[in-house]
């Protein structure tokens, strides 16, 4: 009986929750709906913003925009974690998760990992297919370096999204507003459309706390054929920021679960 009530191991919790995430991925997309529906929509968005740089006749701006908006597509998708986290409340399973011995935050870390998989795939296709059309050409070695950088950006931004998800878990009506506002702010200030230096100092400081800012710098360094050491020095802050956001997300989920158990405020819808 003691073994049954013991808290499960963290990695086992994340692994089992991620199996649900993969099931959700298969239920959400078919190969056709993902390719034609989601991927087509995202590639059209990247092309739209990149053409702005092309129209003003600047090859440098065109390269800047196609890289920024290609990586941004993974961020847009991983921010869906804010909405998908609240699905547990609508499904009536949130009280069961709060009552379970497993830590609530670890469940949600694995529960929406499908967005990182799909989002990373979208960004990589855009960088591989669209970027060369607008003057960004990759060697095999460069693209193999870009792959882990995209995954790093997706997973670290996912950690940031988990913080927002935990914050709105009790107010599900804010889920879409929160996720949309978050990725639009990142699109504006993290160096996707304009350099971070364009913004006032306070905004720049906020941008430095977001993993996308550093992930973009690392990918741009690869595109500019910078040394591997430079690439790694720009990617490391993204990993550190992601780890900090993940720790904060777990703490907020822990507080949410404790408050729910104390007040009995968890509802079934």
matplotlib code that plots the C-alpha trace (Angstrom):
import matplotlib.pyplot as plt

x = [0.0, 2.9, 4.4, 1.1, 0.8, 4.4, 5.1, 6.1, 9.5, 9.6, 10.9, 8.2, 5.5, 6.7, 7.1, 3.6, 2.1, 4.0, 2.3, -1.0, 0.6, 1.5, -2.0, -3.3, -0.9, -2.3, -5.9, -5.3, -3.5, -3.6, -0.6, -2.8, -4.2, -0.8, 0.9, -1.8, -3.6, -1.1, 2.2, 0.8, -0.6, 2.7, 4.7, 2.3, 2.8, 6.6, 6.5, 4.2, 6.5, 9.6, 8.3, 8.2, 12.0, 12.1, 9.9, 12.2, 15.0, 17.2, 18.7, 19.9, 16.4, 15.0, 17.4, 16.7, 13.0, 12.9, 15.1, 13.2, 9.7, 10.7, 11.9, 8.8, 6.5, 7.7, 7.0, 3.5, 2.7, 4.3, 2.4, -0.7, 0.3, -1.5, -4.8, -4.2, -3.3, -6.8, -8.3, -7.8, -10.2, -12.8, -12.4, -13.0, -9.7, -8.0, -9.4, -8.0, -4.6, -4.6, -5.5, -2.9, 0.5, 2.4, 3.5, 1.0, 3.7, 5.5, 2.3, 1.8, 5.4, 4.8, 1.1, 1.5, 4.9, 3.2, 3.4, 7.2, 7.4, 5.0, 6.4, 10.0, 9.0, 7.3, 10.3, 12.7, 10.7, 10.5, 14.2, 15.0, 12.5, 11.6, 14.9, 16.9, 14.3, 15.1, 18.8, 19.7, 21.5, 22.6, 25.4, 24.6, 26.8, 25.0, 21.6, 22.5, 23.6, 20.3, 18.2, 19.2, 18.9, 15.3, 14.6, 16.2, 14.2, 11.0, 11.5, 12.8, 9.9, 7.5, 8.8, 7.9, 4.4, 4.0, 4.3, 1.5, -0.5, -0.2, -1.2, -4.4, -5.4, -8.0, -9.4, -9.7, -11.4, -8.1, -6.2, -6.4, -5.9, -2.8, -1.2, -1.9, -0.6, 2.5, 3.6, 2.8, 4.9, 7.7, 7.4, 7.7, 10.6, 12.7, 14.4, 12.0, 11.0, 13.4, 16.6, 16.2, 18.3, 15.4, 13.5, 14.0, 16.3, 13.6, 12.1, 15.5, 16.0, 12.7, 13.6, 16.8, 14.7, 12.9, 14.5, 13.5, 15.8, 18.9, 17.7, 17.4, 20.8, 22.3, 20.5, 21.5, 25.1, 24.9, 23.5, 26.4, 28.9, 30.1, 32.5, 30.8, 32.0, 30.0, 26.9, 27.2, 27.7, 24.5, 22.5, 23.6, 21.4, 18.4, 19.0, 19.5, 16.4, 14.4, 15.6, 14.6, 11.2, 10.7, 11.6, 9.1, 6.4, 6.8, 6.7, 3.5, 1.8, 2.9, 1.2, -1.9, -2.2, -1.7, -4.3, -6.8, -6.3, -6.6, -9.7, -11.4, -11.6, -10.9, -14.0, -14.9, -15.4]
y = [0.0, 2.4, 1.8, 2.6, 5.9, 6.9, 9.8, 8.5, 9.2, 12.5, 11.1, 8.4, 11.0, 13.1, 10.0, 8.7, 12.2, 12.6, 9.4, 11.3, 14.2, 11.9, 10.5, 14.1, 14.9, 11.9, 13.0, 16.6, 16.2, 13.8, 14.0, 15.9, 18.4, 19.1, 19.5, 21.4, 23.0, 24.0, 23.9, 25.7, 28.4, 29.0, 29.0, 31.6, 33.7, 33.5, 34.4, 37.4, 39.0, 38.2, 39.8, 43.1, 43.0, 41.9, 44.8, 47.4, 46.0, 44.9, 41.5, 41.9, 42.7, 39.8, 37.3, 38.8, 38.4, 34.9, 33.5, 35.3, 34.4, 30.8, 30.3, 32.2, 29.5, 27.0, 29.6, 30.2, 26.5, 25.8, 28.7, 26.5, 24.8, 27.6, 26.5, 22.8, 22.8, 24.0, 21.1, 19.0, 21.2, 21.0, 17.3, 17.0, 15.3, 18.2, 17.2, 13.7, 15.1, 17.3, 14.4, 12.1, 11.6, 12.8, 16.5, 18.4, 20.4, 17.3, 16.0, 19.2, 19.2, 16.0, 16.6, 19.1, 18.1, 17.5, 21.2, 21.2, 18.3, 19.9, 23.4, 22.3, 20.5, 23.6, 25.8, 23.3, 23.0, 26.7, 27.2, 24.4, 25.2, 28.9, 30.4, 29.4, 31.1, 34.4, 34.1, 32.0, 28.9, 26.2, 23.7, 20.2, 21.0, 24.3, 22.8, 19.9, 22.6, 24.5, 21.4, 21.3, 25.1, 24.9, 22.2, 24.2, 27.3, 25.2, 23.5, 26.5, 28.7, 25.8, 26.2, 29.9, 28.9, 26.5, 29.4, 31.3, 28.0, 27.6, 31.2, 31.0, 27.4, 28.8, 31.4, 29.4, 32.2, 34.0, 31.1, 32.3, 35.9, 35.1, 32.8, 35.1, 38.2, 36.3, 35.2, 38.6, 40.3, 37.9, 38.5, 42.2, 42.4, 39.3, 40.2, 38.5, 41.6, 44.2, 44.0, 44.0, 47.1, 49.0, 49.0, 51.1, 49.7, 48.2, 46.3, 45.0, 43.8, 41.9, 40.4, 39.1, 37.0, 35.2, 32.1, 33.1, 36.1, 33.9, 31.1, 33.5, 34.9, 31.4, 30.5, 33.8, 33.0, 29.7, 31.4, 34.0, 31.1, 32.2, 29.8, 27.1, 28.7, 31.9, 29.8, 28.0, 31.2, 32.5, 29.3, 28.8, 31.7, 30.2, 27.0, 28.9, 31.0, 27.8, 26.1, 29.1, 29.3, 25.6, 25.9, 28.8, 26.8, 23.9, 26.2, 27.9, 24.5, 23.4, 26.5, 26.0, 22.4, 23.3, 26.1, 23.7, 21.0, 23.6, 25.4, 22.6, 25.1, 22.6, 22.2, 19.7, 22.2]
z = [0.0, 0.8, -2.6, -4.3, -2.4, -3.0, -5.4, -8.8, -10.2, -12.1, -15.4, -15.3, -14.8, -17.8, -20.0, -19.3, -19.8, -23.1, -24.4, -24.0, -25.9, -28.8, -28.8, -29.0, -31.9, -33.9, -33.1, -33.9, -37.3, -40.2, -42.5, -45.0, -42.5, -41.0, -44.3, -46.2, -43.3, -40.6, -42.5, -45.5, -43.3, -41.5, -44.7, -46.1, -43.0, -43.3, -47.0, -46.3, -43.8, -45.8, -49.0, -47.1, -47.0, -50.6, -51.7, -50.2, -52.2, -49.2, -49.4, -45.8, -44.5, -46.5, -45.0, -41.5, -41.9, -43.4, -40.6, -37.9, -39.1, -39.8, -36.3, -35.0, -36.4, -33.7, -31.0, -32.3, -32.0, -28.7, -27.1, -27.7, -24.4, -22.7, -24.2, -24.1, -20.4, -19.7, -21.6, -18.5, -16.6, -19.4, -19.6, -15.8, -15.2, -13.3, -9.9, -10.4, -11.3, -8.2, -6.0, -7.5, -5.8, -8.9, -9.0, -11.1, -12.9, -14.1, -15.6, -17.6, -18.7, -20.6, -21.4, -24.2, -25.7, -29.1, -29.8, -29.6, -32.1, -34.6, -34.1, -34.6, -37.8, -39.1, -38.5, -40.0, -43.1, -43.5, -43.0, -45.4, -48.1, -47.9, -46.6, -49.7, -51.9, -50.1, -50.2, -47.1, -48.3, -45.9, -46.1, -44.8, -41.7, -41.1, -41.3, -39.0, -36.5, -36.9, -36.0, -32.3, -32.1, -33.3, -30.8, -28.1, -29.0, -29.1, -25.7, -23.9, -25.1, -24.2, -20.6, -20.8, -22.1, -19.1, -16.7, -18.5, -18.6, -14.9, -14.3, -16.3, -15.3, -12.9, -15.5, -18.7, -20.5, -20.7, -22.3, -26.0, -25.1, -23.1, -25.6, -28.6, -26.7, -25.6, -29.0, -30.6, -28.0, -28.7, -32.4, -31.8, -29.3, -29.7, -33.0, -35.4, -37.4, -36.1, -34.0, -30.3, -30.1, -31.8, -28.6, -25.4, -22.7, -20.5, -23.4, -24.4, -20.9, -21.0, -24.4, -22.9, -20.5, -23.4, -25.0, -28.5, -28.4, -27.9, -30.1, -33.0, -32.4, -32.5, -35.8, -37.4, -36.3, -38.2, -41.3, -41.2, -40.9, -37.5, -35.6, -33.6, -30.3, -31.2, -32.0, -28.7, -26.7, -28.2, -27.6, -24.0, -22.7, -24.4, -22.4, -19.2, -19.7, -20.5, -17.4, -15.3, -16.8, -16.3, -12.6, -12.3, -14.1, -11.7, -8.7, -10.0, -10.6, -7.1, -5.6, -7.8, -6.6, -2.9, -3.1, -4.8, -2.1, 0.7, -0.6, -2.6, -5.5, -8.3, -10.5, -13.2, -16.1]

ax = plt.figure().add_subplot(projection="3d")
ax.plot(x, y, z, "-o")
ax.set_aspect("equal")
plt.show()
